[in-house]
Amino acid sequence: MLPEKFKIVNSLLSGTAMFGVGWGLSGYCAGPALVSLVTGNPSVIVFVISMIVGQKQTQSLVDRIADTIETDIRLAPKRNPPTSDW
């Protein structure tokens, strides 16, 4: 059994998959794409703009879901971390 802070959750798997698909389709990882903006390459510019728009849309979706279930996940009380014997 994995410790709680190392638990694999659906959001981790879906985020990882989206990151991988974006990298595979564009050929750019997020960090190097930002650095590559100085080249002025149109494909880099489109990728970075798309990346930012996707981040904003994802945050908007998370906010709407939080409102729908009447739970603000951004302000949820923090739980005490599990104690460890090691």
N, C-alpha and C positions, 0 to 999 in steps of 0.2 A: 504494500500500500504506500502510495506517495504521500509525503507530508502535504498539508493543506496549501502552503504557498507554492508548491510545485505541481499542483493539480492541473491537469490538462482539461480545459473547458472549450465549449463550442466556439466562443468568440476568439480564442487563441487559434484554433484550427481554421476558422473561416478567414480571419485576418491574414494568417500565414498563406493561405491559398490565394487570396486576392493579391497579396504582395508578389507572390511567385508568378501568377498569371500576368500581372502588369509588367513585371521585369521581363518575362519571356516574350510578350507581345511587342514591347517597345525596345528591348535590348538595353534598357537603362535601369540601374538601381537608383533609388531616390537620392541618396547623397551625391554620387557622381553626376547625376542629372543636374542638380543644382549648380555644381561647379562648372558643368559643361555649358551653362547658360552664356558664359562669356564668349563662346564661339559664335553665337548668333544663329546657330543651326535651327531652321524652322521646326524640325522634328523634335528637338529638345525643348523648344519653347512650347509647342503643343503638348508635349508630355507633362511638363511642369504645370502648365495651366490646368490640364486635365486632372493632375494629381491634387492640386489645391481645391478644385471644384468638387472632386470626389470626397475629400476630407470634410468640406463644409456640408455636403449633402448627408454624409454619414452622421455627423454631429447633429444635424437637424432631425434625422430619423431617430436617433437615440433620444433626443429631447422629446419628440412626439410620443415615442413608446413609453417613456418615463411618465409623461403626463397622462397617457391613457390608462396605465395601471396605477395611477395616483401614488407613484413612488418616485421621488426625485433621487435617482441613483447617484447623482453628483454630490448630494448632501447627506447620503445615508450615513448613519453613525458608524464609526469605525469599531470593529470588533477587536477584542484583545487578541493578540497573536497567540497561537497555540504554544504551549510550553514544550520544550524539548529536553530529552534526557541525554542528548549528546552534545 
